[in-house]
Amino acid sequence: PAVLRKERGLFVHSNKQKEEWKIEPGPEATTLVIGDSNLRCVYNVPSHWEVHALPGAKFQHVAAIASKMRKEKMPQLEHVILQVGINHRDRSQFPVDDTEKMMTELSKLGVDVSYVGVSFGENLDIDEQRNVNSLNETMKLSFDNKFVDPLPDSEVEIEPTDKFGIHYTEETANNIFRKMQDHERKLRKADVIYKPKNM
């Protein structure tokens, strides 16, 4: 199937035809997490959250997905959390155009957007580590208090059989997922989350 629902609130998309990816949050979803394949093993998704795992996702794919979303079809949506970036690890130049297009499309939804810094293990080669660190630094400057710090590399465990060296163990993936939940709780406590005018 193009989209597999693994448990309540968690959807894993096929990576066969990325250009056909689309996300239509359900009527209860106030928080939407858009990420790469590392989200496919998260569990205990909070109520009113939807998590979409898109294997191989890059910023241009998120931009294309967001361009198909319509605010009037999801008036309840308040917060989008992005967990995408590891698939840019081979790029020494920051993907400026793709990032700007992604943020332009997301801004049309009238929601808050947070970014989860990319966590990676010590098995990435030096150039890839440098590239990901640079991406994280740039995104932290852009997102400020809506940036979720990555885990220290000493706390990142990669699946031993993963030939790419980027796929987290279930424990690491869920540690990052809990950081997302903590981040949203802090934003809500500070009343930073976007509130539609009719609420």
C-alpha positions as a Markdown table, in Angstrom:
| # | Residue | x | y | z |
|---|---|---|---|---|
| 1 | Pro | 0.0 | 0.0 | 0.0 |
| 2 | Ala | 1.0 | 3.6 | -0.6 |
| 3 | Val | 0.5 | 4.4 | 3.1 |
| 4 | Leu | 0.6 | 1.9 | 6.0 |
| 5 | Arg | -1.0 | 2.7 | 9.3 |
| 6 | Lys | 1.2 | 1.0 | 11.8 |
| 7 | Glu | -0.6 | 2.1 | 14.9 |
| 8 | Arg | -3.0 | 4.8 | 16.0 |
| 9 | Gly | -1.5 | 8.1 | 14.7 |
| 10 | Leu | 1.5 | 6.6 | 12.9 |
| 11 | Phe | 1.6 | 6.4 | 9.1 |
| 12 | Val | 4.4 | 5.0 | 7.0 |
| 13 | His | 4.5 | 6.0 | 3.3 |
| 14 | Ser | 6.0 | 4.0 | 0.5 |
| 15 | Asn | 9.2 | 5.4 | -0.9 |
| 16 | Lys | 8.5 | 4.1 | -4.4 |
| 17 | Gln | 6.9 | 7.2 | -5.9 |
| 18 | Lys | 7.9 | 10.2 | -3.8 |
| 19 | Glu | 6.2 | 12.7 | -6.2 |
| 20 | Glu | 2.9 | 11.2 | -5.3 |
| 21 | Trp | 3.3 | 11.6 | -1.5 |
| 22 | Lys | 0.5 | 13.5 | 0.2 |
| 23 | Ile | -0.7 | 14.0 | 3.7 |
| 24 | Glu | -4.2 | 14.7 | 4.8 |
| 25 | Pro | -4.4 | 15.0 | 8.6 |
| 26 | Gly | -7.5 | 13.7 | 10.2 |
| 27 | Pro | -10.0 | 16.0 | 11.8 |
| 28 | Glu | -8.6 | 15.4 | 15.3 |
| 29 | Ala | -5.0 | 16.2 | 14.5 |
| 30 | Thr | -3.7 | 19.4 | 16.0 |
| 31 | Thr | 0.0 | 18.4 | 15.7 |
| 32 | Leu | 1.5 | 16.9 | 12.6 |
| 33 | Val | 5.0 | 15.4 | 12.5 |
| 34 | Ile | 6.5 | 15.1 | 9.1 |
| 35 | Gly | 9.7 | 13.0 | 9.0 |
| 36 | Asp | 11.9 | 10.4 | 7.3 |
| 37 | Ser | 12.1 | 6.7 | 7.8 |
| 38 | Asn | 13.4 | 7.1 | 11.3 |
| 39 | Leu | 9.9 | 7.8 | 12.5 |
| 40 | Arg | 8.5 | 4.4 | 11.5 |
| 41 | Cys | 9.3 | 2.8 | 14.8 |
| 42 | Val | 7.9 | 5.4 | 17.2 |
| 43 | Tyr | 5.1 | 4.4 | 19.5 |
| 44 | Asn | 2.6 | 5.8 | 22.0 |
| 45 | Val | 1.7 | 8.7 | 19.6 |
| 46 | Pro | -0.2 | 11.3 | 21.7 |
| 47 | Ser | -3.9 | 11.8 | 20.9 |
| 48 | His | -4.4 | 14.7 | 18.5 |
| 49 | Trp | -1.0 | 14.0 | 16.9 |
| 50 | Glu | -0.3 | 12.4 | 13.5 |
| 51 | Val | 3.2 | 11.1 | 12.6 |
| 52 | His | 4.1 | 10.5 | 9.0 |
| 53 | Ala | 7.3 | 8.6 | 8.1 |
| 54 | Leu | 8.5 | 9.2 | 4.6 |
| 55 | Pro | 11.5 | 7.1 | 3.7 |
| 56 | Gly | 14.2 | 9.1 | 1.9 |
| 57 | Ala | 12.4 | 12.4 | 2.5 |
| 58 | Lys | 14.3 | 15.7 | 1.8 |
| 59 | Phe | 13.2 | 19.3 | 2.1 |
| 60 | Gln | 11.9 | 19.4 | -1.5 |
| 61 | His | 9.6 | 16.5 | -0.8 |
| 62 | Val | 8.2 | 18.3 | 2.3 |
| 63 | Ala | 7.7 | 21.4 | 0.1 |
| 64 | Ala | 5.7 | 19.3 | -2.5 |
| 65 | Ile | 3.6 | 17.7 | 0.2 |
| 66 | Ala | 2.8 | 21.1 | 1.9 |
| 67 | Ser | 1.9 | 22.6 | -1.5 |
| 68 | Lys | -1.0 | 20.0 | -1.7 |
| 69 | Met | -2.3 | 20.7 | 1.7 |
| 70 | Arg | -5.1 | 23.2 | 2.2 |
| 71 | Lys | -5.7 | 25.1 | 5.4 |
| 72 | Glu | -9.5 | 25.1 | 5.0 |
| 73 | Lys | -9.5 | 21.3 | 5.0 |
| 74 | Met | -7.5 | 21.2 | 8.3 |
| 75 | Pro | -8.7 | 24.2 | 10.3 |
| 76 | Gln | -7.8 | 22.3 | 13.6 |
| 77 | Leu | -4.1 | 22.0 | 12.7 |
| 78 | Glu | -1.9 | 24.2 | 14.9 |
| 79 | His | 1.7 | 22.8 | 14.8 |
| 80 | Val | 3.9 | 21.1 | 12.3 |
| 81 | Ile | 7.1 | 19.4 | 13.5 |
| 82 | Leu | 9.7 | 18.6 | 10.9 |
| 83 | Gln | 12.1 | 15.7 | 11.4 |
| 84 | Val | 13.9 | 15.7 | 8.0 |
| 85 | Gly | 17.5 | 16.4 | 7.1 |
| 86 | Ile | 19.7 | 13.2 | 7.4 |
| 87 | Asn | 19.1 | 12.6 | 3.7 |
| 88 | His | 21.0 | 15.8 | 2.9 |
| 89 | Arg | 24.1 | 14.5 | 4.6 |
| 90 | Asp | 26.0 | 14.2 | 1.3 |
| 91 | Arg | 25.5 | 17.9 | 0.6 |
| 92 | Ser | 28.3 | 20.3 | 1.6 |
| 93 | Gln | 26.2 | 23.3 | 0.6 |
| 94 | Phe | 23.1 | 24.1 | 2.6 |
| 95 | Pro | 19.9 | 23.5 | 0.4 |
| 96 | Val | 18.8 | 27.1 | 0.5 |
| 97 | Asp | 16.2 | 27.0 | -2.4 |
| 98 | Asp | 14.6 | 23.8 | -1.2 |
| 99 | Thr | 14.4 | 25.1 | 2.4 |
| 100 | Glu | 12.9 | 28.4 | 1.4 |
| 101 | Lys | 10.3 | 26.7 | -0.8 |
| 102 | Met | 9.4 | 24.3 | 2.1 |
| 103 | Met | 9.0 | 27.1 | 4.5 |
| 104 | Thr | 7.0 | 29.2 | 2.0 |
| 105 | Glu | 4.5 | 26.4 | 1.4 |
| 106 | Leu | 4.2 | 25.6 | 5.2 |
| 107 | Ser | 3.6 | 29.3 | 5.9 |
| 108 | Lys | 0.4 | 29.1 | 3.8 |
| 109 | Leu | -1.1 | 26.7 | 6.4 |
| 110 | Gly | -1.1 | 29.4 | 9.1 |
| 111 | Val | 0.5 | 27.0 | 11.7 |
| 112 | Asp | 3.6 | 27.1 | 13.9 |
| 113 | Val | 6.5 | 25.1 | 12.5 |
| 114 | Ser | 9.2 | 23.5 | 14.6 |
| 115 | Tyr | 12.4 | 21.7 | 13.4 |
| 116 | Val | 14.1 | 18.7 | 15.0 |
| 117 | Gly | 17.8 | 18.9 | 14.7 |
| 118 | Val | 19.3 | 15.8 | 13.0 |
| 119 | Ser | 20.8 | 13.3 | 15.4 |
| 120 | Phe | 23.5 | 11.0 | 14.0 |
| 121 | Gly | 25.9 | 8.4 | 15.2 |
| 122 | Glu | 29.6 | 8.3 | 15.2 |
| 123 | Asn | 29.6 | 6.0 | 12.2 |
| 124 | Leu | 28.9 | 8.8 | 9.7 |
| 125 | Asp | 32.1 | 9.8 | 7.9 |
| 126 | Ile | 33.8 | 13.1 | 8.7 |
| 127 | Asp | 32.4 | 15.0 | 5.7 |
| 128 | Glu | 28.9 | 13.8 | 6.4 |
| 129 | Gln | 29.1 | 14.7 | 10.1 |
| 130 | Arg | 30.4 | 18.2 | 9.1 |
| 131 | Asn | 27.5 | 18.6 | 6.6 |
| 132 | Val | 24.8 | 17.6 | 9.1 |
| 133 | Asn | 26.3 | 19.8 | 11.9 |
| 134 | Ser | 26.3 | 22.7 | 9.5 |
| 135 | Leu | 22.6 | 22.0 | 8.5 |
| 136 | Asn | 21.7 | 21.8 | 12.2 |
| 137 | Glu | 23.5 | 25.1 | 13.0 |
| 138 | Thr | 21.7 | 26.9 | 10.1 |
| 139 | Met | 18.3 | 25.6 | 11.1 |
| 140 | Lys | 18.8 | 26.5 | 14.8 |
| 141 | Leu | 19.5 | 30.1 | 13.8 |
| 142 | Ser | 16.3 | 30.1 | 11.7 |
| 143 | Phe | 14.0 | 28.4 | 14.1 |
| 144 | Asp | 15.3 | 29.8 | 17.4 |
| 145 | Asn | 13.0 | 28.6 | 20.2 |
| 146 | Lys | 11.2 | 26.3 | 17.8 |
| 147 | Phe | 14.4 | 24.2 | 17.2 |
| 148 | Val | 14.6 | 20.9 | 19.0 |
| 149 | Asp | 18.2 | 20.1 | 19.8 |
| 150 | Pro | 19.6 | 16.8 | 18.5 |
| 151 | Leu | 20.8 | 14.0 | 20.8 |
| 152 | Pro | 24.5 | 14.0 | 21.5 |
| 153 | Asp | 26.2 | 11.4 | 19.2 |
| 154 | Ser | 27.1 | 9.4 | 22.3 |
| 155 | Glu | 23.4 | 8.8 | 22.9 |
| 156 | Val | 22.6 | 7.8 | 19.3 |
| 157 | Glu | 22.4 | 4.1 | 18.6 |
| 158 | Ile | 22.2 | 2.9 | 15.0 |
| 159 | Glu | 20.7 | -0.4 | 13.9 |
| 160 | Pro | 23.7 | -2.7 | 13.5 |
| 161 | Thr | 22.4 | -4.2 | 10.3 |
| 162 | Asp | 21.7 | -0.8 | 8.7 |
| 163 | Lys | 23.9 | -0.5 | 5.5 |
| 164 | Phe | 23.3 | 3.3 | 5.4 |
| 165 | Gly | 24.4 | 3.9 | 9.0 |
| 166 | Ile | 21.6 | 6.4 | 9.6 |
| 167 | His | 18.6 | 4.4 | 10.9 |
| 168 | Tyr | 18.1 | 4.6 | 14.6 |
| 169 | Thr | 17.3 | 1.8 | 17.0 |
| 170 | Glu | 13.8 | 1.9 | 18.3 |
| 171 | Glu | 15.0 | 3.2 | 21.6 |
| 172 | Thr | 16.9 | 6.1 | 20.0 |
| 173 | Ala | 14.0 | 7.0 | 17.7 |
| 174 | Asn | 11.6 | 7.1 | 20.7 |
| 175 | Asn | 14.0 | 9.2 | 22.8 |
| 176 | Ile | 13.9 | 11.8 | 20.0 |
| 177 | Phe | 10.2 | 11.4 | 19.7 |
| 178 | Arg | 9.8 | 12.2 | 23.4 |
| 179 | Lys | 12.0 | 15.3 | 22.9 |
| 180 | Met | 9.4 | 16.5 | 20.3 |
| 181 | Gln | 6.6 | 15.9 | 22.8 |
| 182 | Asp | 8.5 | 17.8 | 25.6 |
| 183 | His | 9.1 | 20.6 | 23.1 |
| 184 | Glu | 5.4 | 21.0 | 22.3 |
| 185 | Arg | 4.5 | 20.9 | 25.9 |
| 186 | Lys | 6.9 | 23.8 | 26.6 |
| 187 | Leu | 5.5 | 25.8 | 23.6 |
| 188 | Arg | 1.9 | 25.3 | 24.8 |
| 189 | Lys | 2.8 | 26.2 | 28.4 |
| 190 | Ala | 4.3 | 29.4 | 27.0 |
| 191 | Asp | 1.2 | 29.9 | 24.8 |
| 192 | Val | 3.4 | 30.1 | 21.8 |
| 193 | Ile | 1.4 | 27.6 | 19.7 |
| 194 | Tyr | -0.7 | 29.3 | 17.0 |
| 195 | Lys | -4.3 | 29.8 | 18.0 |
| 196 | Pro | -6.8 | 30.3 | 15.2 |
| 197 | Lys | -8.8 | 33.5 | 15.6 |
| 198 | Asn | -12.1 | 31.7 | 15.9 |
| 199 | Met | -11.1 | 29.7 | 19.0 |
